[in-house]
Amino acid sequence: MTGLQLLSLPVTVLGVTGGWLCLALLVPLMAARWRPFATGALVVAGVPAVGWLTLLWGPGIGVLGFALGVLALCGTTFRRRLPAARDLSKGQRT
């Protein structure tokens, strides 16, 4: 099987986009100073992956892949942060 035939297989596209999604889900576990670089690299790699996905699987799956990518990259920034626990035993008011 040649490289061009391998690139035209829909299963290959799913493997590439699934690998991209796994890498995107690992970004929150990275050190804070590397997150912007990793996010930028994932955006640059994700644009051709979503285009390839749309080309072989159609616009519905392409939009779904785009939505999953946006959720994976931006989902951690929308998470609600809980306030720090306060010691109320000393009579402090909240």
PyMOL commands that set and color helices and strands:
alter all, ss='L'
color gray80, all
select helices_A, chain A and resi 3-7+10-29+35-57+59-74+88-90
alter helices_A, ss='H'
color red, helices_A
deselect
rebuild
show_as cartoon
